[in-house]
């Protein structure tokens, strides 16, 4: 959170509070520290200008040099007198571009001087009021308009200024804004300067001028600037924070009352909703700062309550306007901008404690639609043919990634999760459904976009993935909040299981974007997996959320993305999701019925045994090992039969890809599991040993008497795959009853053919 302005220059603080980066964008505040000699020389040149009554180009250069030294420059009364005299001299013809520079130096004078001369201040106001009222065309000198607002506004806030001079300044500021507000659309980067001038004036004005200034700030100019700039909306937030905090610090009770009445309780119809929202958030931020005890604590507390209620009311209207939030991609620009502002208001307000569902829901929409607009990006990319990848301008994605809105995603997520914790169950369920649906949509969308863009527009794909990584973090933080809330004894087992399954399925969809190891992620998975693995129904539900074999190998509508050459093993987004399932399934496999494993898991397990990624293939072997070693009292006979049948295809599938794809440690774990947990004399065990021997023969060469051969004596010099197979066979000698196995050779060979040709005929053909 930005701190209360430590600088004398409000416009600099506003810029630093709303900048995308740590550096300020202030054109006048980016001051080069100049030498004392240069500053002395510049003032000498200006005195020479006054004495000779002629303004030369070198004098303009002197003014620019001084303005560029603003950060280190001190303007004393004598220098201010020179500047005022130059402005009021009838003999000196000043070029238009010199006037904003002189006003800027006088602004530095009144902001840095502890006690400027009252006579000089009165003189300066009279001269500048004359210039700003009569002698310039505002449309031809926007910079003079900006500097005029800043200078006159700053004069209002000088503690020693006379009441009469203050009134003159307030009237001048109000009239300039009301008459020339159309200029704001062309001010651009100087918006903070204009609003700083308004802030100075607001902090010092009485009720009449205070209301006039609010009318401009929240009404007039915000309708001129279209499309709206969210950074300017953020300036409004921090400007009001600065103003309200000054009211609180100076015990200005009447001004707080007026502000509450005019902005929070009864805003005028011409006030822009987003401006009221940001101003209210600014007041809330100011009220969240520490204050002294006593009566003021009660006043600030009431202000905070009113501000939160107003933000809730705006959020409620948003939800009413959109209707059902199921249509998550919203194209209305005004609605989208309000969601931008709501997200920033939440992240910058200093904390929201509302328990009303409308605020929670609208903030969820802000995050899922505008802060992380991946679905919109995917839609625009995919609606164009392959030959034309201009559906989404890469610059637009990059700009969003660099925006304030995106960089505040973490803070907005934190507020969102806090609001979730205090919401009622109906509202919690609504936002949970929105987030889980978001995860599934991101998986489907990014899967297609990756296949389309890879090798064609890698930079665009990288930028999309950076946004998706933030989406992953948001989902993790939210899921952890859900587990802490719902996976407790307060809720029934059915609710806990349903919640856990949805969290795990959602995590599987976002697994591709996990780039770092997060404690929050592991904690959420641990809580959800523990809940699932303890219940048969939950296990079945989780496993049935597994993508189907057909969708994995031949997804509808995907072939055109790679010119008809879709290859399941090259689909990295899908692979990451399946790897997540392969890692979680072993934790609950003892509760998983055999028929569900056979119909849902086995096909994918065998498919991914042949995946070229060693990590993925190893996970598939672990799933097989876990099933073979598992027990299920309700279907033990059926389970034992399925284990026997799976062994035959497991060995065929594993060994045909060894040593190229199959990881040896994965194969060894599978073989060890089956020989240890299948009945002695099982034909499957014989088939396993027989297959290993045949593979050893292929790898090492047939040897009639292996122990007497020269190869056996020198086998350590042979290939690594061969050595590993031999080592595995040697280990099996102590585990397997070979005599029992060999009595059932015919049975084993017959059984081996059945599952390959009839139960899983398509496996291995993809």
C-alpha positions in Angstrom: 0.0 0.0 0.0 1.2 3.5 -0.9 2.1 5.7 2.1 0.6 9.0 2.9 2.4 11.7 0.9 5.9 12.2 2.4 6.7 14.8 -0.3 5.8 18.4 -0.7 4.5 17.8 -4.2 1.1 16.0 -4.2 1.3 15.3 -7.9 4.5 13.3 -7.5 2.9 11.2 -4.8 -0.2 10.5 -6.9 2.1 9.3 -9.7 4.1 7.0 -7.5 0.9 5.6 -6.0 -0.6 4.8 -9.5 2.5 4.0 -11.5 3.1 0.6 -13.1 6.7 0.7 -11.9 8.7 2.0 -9.0 9.8 5.0 -10.9 7.7 8.1 -11.2 6.4 9.3 -14.6 6.3 12.9 -13.6 7.7 15.0 -16.4 8.4 17.9 -14.0 9.4 15.7 -11.0 12.0 13.7 -12.9 14.5 16.3 -11.9 18.1 16.1 -12.8 20.2 17.2 -9.9 21.9 20.3 -11.3 25.0 22.0 -10.0 24.7 25.0 -7.7 26.6 27.1 -10.3 24.1 26.3 -13.0 21.2 27.3 -10.7 23.0 30.6 -9.7 23.7 31.4 -13.3 20.0 30.7 -14.3 18.7 33.1 -11.7 21.3 35.7 -12.8 20.0 35.4 -16.3 16.4 36.0 -15.2 17.4 39.1 -13.1 19.1 40.4 -16.3 15.9 39.8 -18.2 14.0 41.9 -15.7 16.5 44.7 -15.6 16.8 45.0 -19.4 13.2 44.4 -20.1 13.9 41.9 -22.9 13.2 38.1 -22.9 15.8 36.2 -25.0 15.8 32.5 -25.8 18.5 32.0 -23.2 16.1 33.1 -20.6 13.7 30.3 -21.6 16.6 27.9 -21.3 17.2 29.2 -17.8 13.6 28.6 -16.8 13.7 25.1 -18.1 17.0 24.4 -16.3 15.5 25.6 -13.0 12.3 23.5 -13.5 14.4 20.5 -14.3 16.1 21.0 -10.9 12.8 21.0 -9.0 13.7 18.2 -6.6 16.8 20.1 -5.3 15.7 23.6 -6.0 14.7 26.1 -3.3 12.9 29.3 -4.4 13.2 32.0 -1.8 11.1 35.2 -1.6 13.7 37.3 -3.6 13.6 34.8 -6.5 9.8 34.7 -6.4 9.8 38.5 -6.6 11.9 38.3 -9.8 9.4 35.9 -11.3 6.3 37.9 -10.3 7.9 41.1 -11.7 8.7 39.4 -15.0 5.1 38.3 -15.3 3.7 41.7 -14.4 6.1 43.8 -16.5 4.4 45.6 -19.4 7.8 45.9 -21.1 8.6 42.2 -21.4 6.9 40.2 -24.1 6.8 36.6 -22.8 6.4 33.7 -25.2 3.5 31.3 -24.3 5.8 28.4 -23.4 7.5 30.5 -20.7 4.4 31.0 -18.7 3.9 27.4 -17.5 7.6 27.3 -16.4 7.2 30.4 -14.3 4.1 29.1 -12.7 5.9 25.9 -11.9 8.7 27.8 -10.2 6.3 29.8 -8.1 4.5 26.5 -7.2 7.9 25.3 -5.9 8.2 28.5 -3.9 4.9 28.2 -2.1 5.3 24.4 -1.4 8.9 24.6 -0.1 8.8 27.9 1.7 7.9 27.6 5.4 6.5 31.2 5.5 6.3 32.9 2.2 5.7 36.7 2.1 2.0 37.5 2.3 2.6 40.6 0.2 4.3 38.6 -2.5 1.6 36.0 -2.3 -1.2 38.5 -2.8 0.8 40.1 -5.7 1.4 36.7 -7.3 -2.3 35.8 -7.1 -3.4 39.1 -8.6 -1.0 38.8 -11.5 -1.7 35.1 -12.2 -5.4 35.6 -11.9 -5.2 38.3 -14.5 -3.2 36.0 -16.9 -5.4 33.0 -16.4 -8.7 34.9 -16.7 -7.9 37.2 -19.6 -4.7 36.8 -21.4 -4.5 33.3 -22.8 -6.4 30.9 -25.0 -6.7 27.7 -22.9 -7.1 25.5 -26.0 -3.7 26.7 -27.3 -1.9 26.3 -24.0 -3.0 23.2 -22.2 0.2 23.2 -20.1 -0.6 26.7 -18.8 -4.1 25.5 -17.9 -2.5 22.5 -16.0 0.1 24.6 -14.2 -2.5 27.3 -13.4 -4.7 24.7 -11.7 -1.8 23.3 -9.8 -0.4 26.7 -8.7 -3.7 28.3 -7.7 -4.8 25.2 -5.9 -1.5 25.1 -3.9 -2.0 28.7 -2.9 -5.3 27.8 -1.3 -3.5 25.3 1.0 -0.8 27.7 2.3 -1.5 28.0 6.1 -0.6 31.7 6.3 -2.7 32.8 3.2 -5.3 35.4 4.0 -9.0 34.4 3.7 -9.6 36.9 0.9 -6.7 35.5 -1.2 -7.9 32.0 -0.5 -11.4 32.9 -1.8 -9.9 34.4 -4.9 -7.9 31.3 -5.6 -10.9 28.9 -4.9 -13.1 30.9 -7.3 -10.4 30.9 -9.9 -9.8 27.1 -9.7 -13.6 26.4 -9.8 -14.2 28.7 -12.8 -11.3 27.3 -14.8 -12.4 23.8 -14.2 -16.0 24.5 -15.0 -15.3 26.5 -18.1 -12.4 24.5 -19.5 -13.1 20.9 -18.3 -13.2 19.7 -22.0 -9.4 20.2 -22.0 -8.9 17.3 -19.6 -9.3 14.9 -22.5 -6.0 16.2 -24.0 -4.1 16.5 -20.8 -3.0 12.8 -20.7 0.0 12.3 -18.4 -0.6 15.6 -16.7 -3.9 14.4 -15.1 -2.1 13.9 -11.7 -1.0 17.6 -11.8 -4.6 18.8 -12.4 -6.0 16.6 -9.7 -3.2 17.6 -7.3 -4.4 21.2 -7.8 -7.9 20.1 -7.0 -6.7 18.2 -4.0 -4.9 21.2 -2.5 -8.1 23.3 -3.1 -10.4 20.6 -1.6 -8.4 20.3 1.5 -8.7 24.1 2.2 -12.1 25.0 0.8 -15.4 25.8 2.5 -18.7 24.0 1.7 -19.6 25.9 -1.5 -16.3 25.5 -3.2 -15.9 22.0 -1.9 -19.1 20.9 -3.6 -18.2 22.7 -6.8 -14.8 20.9 -6.9 -16.4 17.5 -6.2 -18.9 18.2 -9.1 -15.9 18.5 -11.4 -13.8 15.7 -10.0 -16.6 13.1 -10.0 -18.8 14.4 -12.7 -17.7 16.7 -15.5 -14.3 15.6 -16.6 -14.8 11.8 -16.2 -17.4 11.9 -19.0 -15.0 13.6 -21.4 -12.3 11.0 -21.2 -13.4 7.9 -23.1 -12.4 5.2 -23.1 -11.6 5.7 -19.4 -8.1 5.2 -18.1 -8.0 3.0 -15.1 -4.8 4.7 -13.9 -6.7 8.0 -13.7 -9.5 6.3 -11.7 -6.8 5.2 -9.3 -5.5 8.8 -9.1 -9.0 9.7 -7.8 -8.8 7.1 -5.2 -5.5 8.3 -3.8 -6.4 11.9 -4.1 -9.4 11.4 -1.9 -7.3 9.3 0.5 -5.0 12.3 0.8 -7.8 14.8 1.3 -9.8 12.8 3.7 -6.8 11.8 5.8 -5.9 15.5 6.1 -9.5 16.1 7.4 -9.1 13.3 9.9 -5.6 14.6 11.0 -6.8 18.2 11.4 -10.1 17.1 13.1 -12.1 18.8 10.3 -15.4 17.1 11.3 -17.6 19.4 9.2 -15.7 18.6 6.0 -15.9 14.9 6.7 -19.7 15.3 7.1 -19.9 17.2 3.8 -17.8 14.6 2.0 -19.9 11.7 3.4 -23.1 13.4 2.4 -22.0 14.5 -1.1 -20.1 11.4 -2.2 -21.1 8.4 -0.1 -24.7 8.9 1.0 -26.3 11.1 -1.7 -24.1 11.4 -4.7 -25.4 13.5 -7.6 -26.9 11.9 -10.6 -24.2 13.4 -12.8 -21.4 11.7 -10.8 -19.8 8.8 -12.7 -20.3 5.5 -10.8 -16.7 4.5 -11.2 -15.6 7.9 -9.8 -17.9 7.6 -6.8 -16.5 4.0 -6.3 -12.9 5.1 -6.3 -13.6 8.2 -4.1 -15.3 6.0 -1.6 -12.5 3.5 -1.7 -10.1 6.4 -1.1 -12.0 7.5 2.0 -12.1 3.9 3.2 -8.3 3.7 2.8 -7.9 6.9 4.8 -10.2 5.7 7.5 -8.2 2.5 7.9 -5.2 4.4 9.1 -4.5 4.6 12.8 -6.3 7.5 14.6 -6.3 8.8 18.2 -8.8 7.2 20.6 -12.0 8.8 21.8 -14.6 10.6 19.8 -12.6 10.7 16.6 -12.3 6.9 16.6 -16.1 6.7 16.5 -16.3 9.3 13.7 -13.8 7.4 11.6 -15.5 4.1 12.3 -18.8 5.5 11.1 -17.0 6.8 7.9 -15.6 3.4 7.3 -18.9 1.7 7.8 -20.6 4.1 5.4 -17.8 3.7 2.8 -18.1 -0.1 2.9 -21.9 0.1 2.5 -21.5 2.3 -0.5 -19.1 -0.1 -2.2 -21.5 -2.9 -1.4 -24.4 -1.0 -3.0 -22.4 -0.4 -6.2 -21.4 -4.1 -6.3 -25.1 -5.0 -5.9 -26.1 -2.9 -8.8 -23.4 -4.5 -10.9 -24.7 -7.9 -10.2 -28.3 -6.8 -11.0 -27.1 -5.4 -14.3 -25.4 -8.5 -15.5 -28.1 -10.9 -14.4 -26.8 -14.5 -14.3 -23.0 -14.6 -13.9 -22.8 -17.9 -15.8 -22.1 -15.9 -19.0 -18.7 -15.0 -17.7 -17.2 -13.3 -20.8 -18.7 -9.8 -20.8 -18.1 -7.5 -23.8 -19.7 -4.3 -22.4 -16.8 -1.9 -22.1 -18.5 0.2 -19.4 -19.3 -2.8 -17.3 -15.8 -4.1 -17.8 -14.3 -0.8 -16.6 -16.4 -0.9 -13.5 -15.0 -4.3 -12.7 -11.5 -2.9 -13.2 -12.2 -0.2 -10.7 -13.9 -2.6 -8.3 -10.8 -4.8 -8.3 -8.5 -1.9 -7.7 -10.8 -0.4 -5.1 -10.7 -3.8 -3.2 -6.9 -4.1 -3.5 -6.1 -0.5 -2.5 -8.8 0.3 0.1 -6.9 -1.2 3.0 -9.3 -4.0 3.6 -13.0 -4.9 3.2 -15.0 -6.8 5.8 -18.4 -7.1 4.1 -20.3 -10.3 4.2 -22.8 -9.4 1.5 -22.7 -11.8 -1.4 -23.0 -9.1 -4.1 -19.5 -7.7 -3.3 -18.0 -11.2 -3.1 -19.6 -12.2 -6.4 -18.7 -9.0 -8.2 -15.1 -9.2 -7.1 -15.0 -12.8 -8.4 -16.3 -11.6 -11.7 -13.7 -8.8 -11.7 -10.9 -11.4 -11.2 -12.1 -14.0 -13.6 -13.2 -11.6 -16.4 -11.0 -8.6 -16.3 -7.9 -9.2 -14.1 -7.3 -12.6 -15.7 -9.1 -12.3 -19.0 -7.7 -15.5 -20.5 -11.1 -16.8 -21.8 -11.6 -13.6 -23.8 -8.0 -13.9 -25.2 -8.5 -17.6 -26.1 -11.8 -16.9 -27.8 -10.4 -14.2 -30.0 -7.4 -16.3 -31.0 -9.5 -19.4 -31.8 -12.2 -17.6 -33.8 -9.7 -16.9 -36.6 -8.4 -19.6 -39.0 -4.9 -20.9 -38.6 -3.5 -18.8 -41.5 -4.6 -15.6 -39.7 -3.3 -15.3 -36.2 -4.3 -11.6 -35.9 -7.4 -12.4 -33.8 -5.6 -11.1 -30.8 -3.0 -8.4 -30.9 0.1 -9.6 -29.0 0.7 -6.0 -27.9 -2.7 -6.0 -26.1 -1.8 -9.1 -24.1 1.6 -7.7 -23.2 0.1 -4.4 -22.2 -2.4 -6.2 -19.9 0.5 -8.1 -18.4 2.2 -4.8 -17.6 -1.0 -3.1 -16.3 -1.7 -1.9 -12.8 -4.8 -4.1 -12.8 -2.9 -7.3 -13.5 -0.1 -6.4 -11.0 -2.7 -5.9 -8.3 -4.1 -9.4 -8.9 -2.5 -10.8 -5.7 -3.9 -8.1 -3.5 -7.4 -8.4 -5.0 -7.3 -12.2 -4.5 -6.4 -11.7 -0.8 -9.4 -9.5 -0.3 -11.6 -11.9 -2.3 -10.6 -14.8 0.0 -11.2 -12.8 3.1 -14.7 -11.9 1.9 -15.3 -15.6 1.0 -14.5 -16.6 4.6 -17.3 -14.3 6.0 -19.9 -15.0 3.3 -23.0 -17.2 3.7 -23.0 -20.7 2.3 -25.1 -19.9 -0.8 -22.8 -17.1 -1.9 -19.7 -19.3 -1.2 -21.1 -22.0 -3.4 -21.8 -19.5 -6.2 -18.2 -18.2 -6.3 -16.8 -21.7 -5.9 -18.7 -22.8 -9.0 -17.4 -19.8 -10.9 -13.8 -20.5 -10.0 -14.0 -24.3 -10.7 -15.7 -23.5 -14.1 -12.9 -21.0 -14.8 -10.3 -23.7 -14.3 -11.9 -26.1 -16.7 -12.3 -23.4 -19.3 -8.7 -22.3 -19.0 -7.6 -25.9 -19.5 -9.6 -26.4 -22.6 -8.8 -23.0 -24.0 -5.0 -23.1 -23.3 -4.8 -26.6 -24.6 -6.1 -25.5 -28.0 -4.3 -22.2 -28.1 -1.0 -24.0 -27.3 -1.4 -26.4 -30.2 -2.3 -23.5 -32.5 0.4 -21.0 -31.5 3.4 -23.3 -30.7 6.1 -22.6 -33.3 4.0 -19.8 -34.9 3.7 -17.1 -32.2 5.8 -18.2 -29.3 6.0 -14.8 -27.7 2.2 -14.4 -27.6 2.0 -17.9 -26.0 4.6 -17.0 -23.4 2.7 -13.8 -22.5 -0.5 -15.8 -22.1 1.2 -18.3 -19.9 2.5 -15.6 -17.6 -1.1 -14.4 -17.1 -2.2 -18.1 -16.6 0.5 -18.5 -13.9 -1.1 -15.7 -11.9 -4.5 -17.4 -12.5 -3.0 -20.6 -11.0 -1.8 -18.7 -7.9 -5.3 -17.2 -7.5 -6.9 -20.6 -7.7 -4.5 -22.1 -5.2 -5.0 -19.3 -2.6 -8.8 -19.5 -3.1 -8.8 -23.3 -2.9 -6.9 -23.2 0.4 -9.5 -20.8 1.8 -12.2 -23.3 0.7 -10.4 -26.2 2.3 -10.0 -24.3 5.6 -13.7 -23.4 5.6 -15.4 -26.5 4.3 -13.2 -29.5 5.1 -14.1 -29.3 8.8 -16.5 -31.1 11.1 -19.0 -28.3 10.6 -20.0 -29.8 7.3 -21.3 -33.2 6.3 -19.1 -35.8 4.8 -21.0 -35.4 1.5 -20.2 -31.7 1.3 -16.6 -32.2 2.2 -16.1 -35.0 -0.4 -17.8 -33.0 -3.1 -15.7 -30.0 -2.3 -12.5 -32.0 -2.3 -13.2 -33.7 -5.6 -13.9 -30.3 -7.3 -10.7 -28.8 -5.8 -8.6 -31.7 -7.1 -10.2 -31.7 -10.5 -9.6 -28.0 -10.8 -6.0 -28.3 -9.7 -5.5 -30.9 -12.4 -6.8 -28.3 -15.0 -4.3 -25.7 -13.8 -1.3 -28.1 -13.2 0.4 -27.0 -16.4 0.9 -23.5 -15.0 2.5 -24.6 -11.8 6.1 -23.3 -12.1 7.1 -23.1 -8.4 6.6 -25.2 -5.3 4.0 -23.5 -3.1 3.3 -24.5 0.5 -0.3 -23.3 0.0 -0.7 -25.6 -3.0 0.7 -28.6 -1.1 -1.5 -27.9 1.9 -4.7 -27.6 -0.2 -3.9 -30.8 -2.1 -3.1 -32.6 1.1 -6.4 -31.6 2.7 -8.5 -32.4 -0.4 -6.7 -35.7 -1.1 -7.1 -36.9 2.5 -10.8 -36.3 2.4 -11.1 -38.2 -0.9 -8.9 -41.2 -0.1 -11.0 -42.0 2.9 -14.2 -42.6 1.0 -15.3 -44.9 -1.8 -17.8 -42.6 -3.3 -15.4 -39.7 -3.3 -12.7 -41.8 -4.9 -15.1 -42.9 -7.7 -16.2 -39.3 -8.2 -12.6 -38.1 -8.5 -11.5 -40.8 -10.9 -14.6 -40.3 -13.1 -13.6 -36.7 -13.6 -10.6 -38.2 -15.5 -10.7 -37.3 -19.2 -11.9 -40.2 -21.3 -9.5 -42.2 -23.4 -11.1 -41.0 -26.6 -10.7 -37.4 -25.6 -7.1 -38.0 -24.8 -6.1 -39.6 -28.1 -8.6 -38.1 -30.5 -10.2 -34.9 -29.1 -13.1 -33.5 -31.1 -12.2 -30.4 -33.0 -8.4 -30.5 -32.3 -7.0 -32.0 -35.4 -7.3 -28.8 -37.5 -5.1 -27.0 -34.9 -2.0 -29.1 -36.0 -3.0 -29.6 -39.7 -4.6 -32.9 -38.9 -1.6 -34.3 -37.1 -2.7 -34.3 -33.5 -0.3 -36.4 -31.3 -1.5 -37.0 -27.7 2.0 -37.3 -26.3 2.9 -33.8 -27.6 -0.1 -32.2 -25.9 1.8 -30.7 -22.9 -1.3 -29.1 -21.3 -3.1 -32.4 -21.3 0.0 -34.3 -20.2 0.3 -32.1 -17.1 -3.3 -32.7 -16.2 -3.0 -36.5 -16.5 0.2 -36.5 -14.5 -1.7 -34.8 -11.7 -4.3 -37.6 -11.7 -1.6 -40.3 -11.9 0.0 -38.9 -8.8 -3.2 -38.6 -6.8 -4.9 -41.9 -7.8 -2.4 -44.1 -5.8 -3.4 -42.3 -2.6 -7.1 -43.5 -2.9 -6.7 -46.7 -4.9 -7.6 -49.1 -2.1 -11.1 -47.6 -2.0 -11.5 -47.6 -5.8 -13.7 -50.5 -7.1 -12.0 -52.8 -9.6 -14.6 -52.2 -12.4 -14.0 -48.4 -12.1 -10.3 -48.9 -12.4 -10.7 -51.2 -15.3 -13.1 -48.9 -17.2 -11.7 -45.5 -16.4 -8.1 -45.7 -15.3 -6.5 -48.8 -17.0 -6.7 -47.5 -20.5 -5.0 -44.2 -19.7 -2.5 -45.9 -17.5 -1.4 -48.1 -20.3 -1.4 -45.3 -22.8 0.9 -43.1 -20.6 3.2 -46.0 -19.9 4.4 -45.2 -23.4 4.8 -41.4 -22.9 8.2 -40.1 -23.9 8.5 -38.0 -20.7 10.2 -40.2 -18.1 8.4 -38.5 -15.2 5.0 -39.2 -16.8 5.8 -42.8 -17.7 7.2 -43.5 -14.2 3.9 -42.1 -12.6 1.9 -44.6 -14.8 4.1 -47.5 -13.5 3.4 -46.3 -9.9 -0.4 -46.4 -10.6 0.0 -50.0 -11.8 2.1 -50.9 -8.7 -0.4 -49.3 -6.4 -3.3 -51.2 -7.9 -1.5 -54.5 -7.8 -0.5 -54.0 -4.1 -4.0 -52.7 -3.1 -6.7 -54.6 -1.4 -10.5 -54.2 -1.3 -12.5 -56.4 0.9 -15.7 -55.9 -0.9 -14.4 -57.2 -4.3 -11.2 -59.0 -3.5 -11.9 -61.9 -5.9 -12.8 -59.6 -8.8 -9.7 -57.4 -8.0 -7.4 -60.4 -8.0 -8.7 -61.5 -11.4 -8.2 -58.1 -12.8 -4.7 -57.9 -11.4 -3.8 -61.1 -13.2 -5.2 -59.9 -16.5 -3.4 -56.5 -16.3 0.0 -58.1 -15.8 0.1 -59.5 -19.3 -0.4 -56.2 -21.1 1.7 -54.3 -18.6 4.7 -56.5 -19.4 4.1 -56.2 -23.1 3.6 -52.5 -23.0 6.6 -51.9 -20.7 9.1 -54.1 -22.4 8.4 -53.1 -26.0 9.3 -49.5 -25.0 12.4 -50.5 -23.0 15.0 -49.1 -22.9 13.9 -46.2 -25.2 10.9 -44.9 -23.2 10.1 -47.1 -20.2 12.1 -46.0 -17.1 13.8 -48.9 -15.5 12.9 -47.9 -12.0 9.2 -47.7 -13.0 9.4 -51.2 -14.6 11.2 -52.6 -11.6 8.6 -51.2 -9.2 5.8 -52.8 -11.2 7.5 -56.2 -11.5 8.4 -56.2 -7.8 4.8 -55.4 -6.9 3.3 -58.1 -9.0 5.6 -60.9 -7.9 5.2 -60.0 -4.3 1.4 -59.6 -4.3 0.1 -62.1 -6.8 -0.5 -65.7 -5.6 2.5 -68.1 -5.8 2.3 -70.1 -9.1 0.3 -67.4 -10.8 0.6 -67.7 -14.6 1.0 -63.9 -14.6 4.2 -64.2 -12.6 5.5 -66.8 -15.0 4.6 -64.6 -17.9 6.4 -61.7 -16.3 9.6 -63.8 -15.7 9.4 -65.3 -19.2 9.0 -61.8 -20.8 12.0 -60.5 -18.9 14.1 -63.5 -20.0 13.1 -62.9 -23.6 14.0 -59.2 -23.3 17.3 -60.1 -21.8 18.0 -62.5 -24.7 17.3 -59.7 -27.1 19.4 -57.2 -25.3 22.3 -59.4 -24.3 22.2 -62.2 -26.9 21.1 -65.7 -26.4 23.3 -67.8 -24.1 22.6 -71.4 -23.6 24.3 -71.6 -20.3 24.6 -68.1 -19.0 26.6 -68.9 -15.9 29.3 -70.7 -17.9 29.6 -68.2 -20.6 32.3 -65.6 -21.0 29.6 -63.0 -21.2 28.5 -63.8 -17.6 32.1 -63.4 -16.5 32.4 -60.1 -18.2 28.8 -58.9 -18.1 29.6 -55.6 -16.3 31.1 -54.4 -19.5 27.9 -54.8 -21.5 25.1 -52.3 -22.1 23.4 -50.7 -19.1 19.8 -51.8 -20.1 21.0 -55.4 -20.4 22.7 -55.3 -17.0 19.6 -53.8 -15.4 17.3 -56.6 -16.7 19.8 -59.3 -15.6 19.9 -57.7 -12.1 16.2 -57.6 -11.9 16.0 -61.3 -12.9 18.5 -62.2 -10.3 16.5 -60.5 -7.7 13.4 -62.4 -8.7 15.1 -65.7 -8.1 14.7 -65.2 -4.4 11.0 -64.1 -4.7 9.4 -66.4 -7.3 8.6 -70.0 -7.0 9.7 -70.9 -10.5 8.7 -74.6 -10.2 5.1 -73.6 -9.3 5.0 -71.2 -12.2 6.3 -73.6 -14.9 3.6 -76.1 -14.2 1.1 -73.6 -15.7 2.9 -72.5 -18.8 0.1 -73.3 -21.2 -2.4 -71.5 -19.0 -0.2 -68.5 -18.8 0.3 -68.3 -22.6 -3.4 -68.6 -23.2 -4.2 -65.9 -20.7 -1.6 -63.7 -22.0 -3.3 -63.4 -25.4 -6.7 -62.7 -24.1 -6.4 -59.2 -22.6 -4.2 -58.0 -25.5 -6.5 -59.0 -28.3 -9.9 -58.6 -26.8 -9.9 -56.3 -23.7 -7.6 -53.6 -24.8 -7.1 -54.0 -28.6 -6.5 -50.3 -29.3 -3.8 -49.7 -26.7 -0.4 -48.8 -28.1 -1.7 -47.9 -31.5 -2.0 -44.1 -30.8 
